Amino acid sequence: MIEFIRRITKLKLERDDNYYWGLILLKIGIVSLFIYLICDLFEPLSFLVTFLICGWGFVLIWKSDNDLRFKNTQEKIASLEKELTESQQLLASLGYRKRYHRWKRRRNIN
């Protein structure tokens, strides 16, 4: 369904589907609250249904945000590991050069 909306409106949506479904559910819940209040249809069952719709939307948005944060953290950890490996290799190569030059000086080799 989201792909259909993307094709029709040419939107560039950057989040996953859970985020947008959560937003839609929250908007439906808020609009239903206003309708209940305006038309004086507010009953305990309608409150429960609206509460469940809003809760479901909130959970979907929360899940989407946690997934996005986890993905960004994994990418950051991978880049830090790569930098660490590169710096270790650089330090190791510098250490070998120093040892080689010390060995040359001790042996008086040009």
Steps between C-alpha positions, in 0.01 A plus 500: 500500500782740586668419167175588320485834681867565415436438130191721490634795700869467408592529869847405617424333830813428703356302790359149512132416464442464876574869550243617247235251612553622856454861393182410311361315803580791734328743264195273479489480879522877543237568232268244661541676836395830345203335329392339827525830685329710231211258442468413870550128428762441765437172679735265688516256208589777255769619740643148517505463121665840456751421774592171330538668160724772645699244699554283195618802299735605780649149523561489123676838506705396803605175330597687185711751694676225695575310179640815339717579802627141512586511128683833536690368804604185313627710209696725737652199679602348165670823391680531836619138475632571150684811621642306795628223276659751262670687787627173650648402165659843463650487850625148440669602176659804670625279781665264253667792320644632826631156589655462155675838520630420851628165376674674205667751734625224728643308209634812326325410174431775249 
